[in-house]
Amino acid sequence: MEEHLRFAACYWHTFCWNGADMFGVGAFNRPWQQPGEALALAKRKADVAFEFFHKLHVPFYCFHDVDVSPEGASLKEYINNFAQMVDVLAGKQEESGVKLLWGTANCFTNPRYGAGAATNPDPEVFSWAATQVVTAMEATHKLGGENYVLWGGREGYETLLNTDLRQEREQLGRFMQMVVEHKHKIGFQGTLLIEPKPQEPTKHQYDYDAATVYGFLKQFGLGKRD
């Protein structure tokens, strides 16, 4: 049964939410969300997270890259911060026995992704998203993660008036092909997972539902590769 029901604690809602909603600002008073040195606060958050996992006997956890590590002001800072936090998490996993169910990259929160990540017409934004996915997948691999997740939170459109559907789908398809190529390049044995969502947050998204995703994978030759 434990192979079929692999319960996990998610890092983002559990430790990153500050209690804000559409009617009010954050109401939580959490030590790791106070002003301070970003990496030190991330390490404190990790201490709390693994204490939480231990108390609830949670066998797995999962995260977005920027849930566990400060994004920084540049890609260099992002990569350096993440590398340090991966070492911290590896130590925590070894001490506790808690395993990583899956990791992923947050390519939707930062304003740079307002017009898409993998589908963005700006090559700099595309390359930034690719770097995040590469780094997050390698971190997941190093931490023994069992899966790597892709959610196209900004891969969609609000209106067809400024959208080239063919260009965006083909660009997203090539991005996914590169993800699969990198998985095999680094020897990651986990499963690649895509999370379909119909209208969150855009009017329409390319990973609308399971049937849409299946057709997309078939179109770009990804159906049997992972």
GIRAGI-V215781 format. One line per field, one symbol per residue. ss: DSSP state (a for helix, b for strand, c for the rest). psi: psi as a letter, one per 40 degrees, with the letter a starting at -180 (. if undefined). burial: # if it has 24 or more other ideal C-beta (glycine too) atoms within 12 Angstrom, else .. A space follows every 10 residues. Layout:
BEGIN
ss = ???
psi = ???
burial = ???
END
This chain:
BEGIN
ss = cccccccbbb aaaaaacccc bccbcccccc aaaccccaaa aaaaaaaaaa aaaaaacccb bbbbaaaacc ccccaaaaaa aaaaaaaaaa aaaaaaccbb bbbbcccccc aaaccccccc ccaaaaaaaa aaaaaaaaaa aaccccbbbb cccccbbcca aaccaaaaaa aaaaaaaaaa aaaaaacccc bbbbcccccc cccbbcccca aaaaaaaaac cccccc
psi = deddgghihh ddddedheei aeeiiheigh deeiiahddd dddddddddd dddddefhdi iiiidedeih dieidddddd dddddddddd ddddddehih diiihgfddh ddedficdeh ehdddddddd dddddddddd ddefieihih hgdegaidie dfhgdddddd dddddddddd dddddefhei hhhhhihdfh eidiiefdad dddddddddf feded.
burial = .......### ##.###.... .......... .#.....##. ######.### ..#....#.# ########## ##..#..##. ######.### .##..#.### ########.# ..#.###### ....##.### ########## ########## #######... .......##. ###.###### .##....#.# .######... .#.#####.. .##..##..# .#...#
END
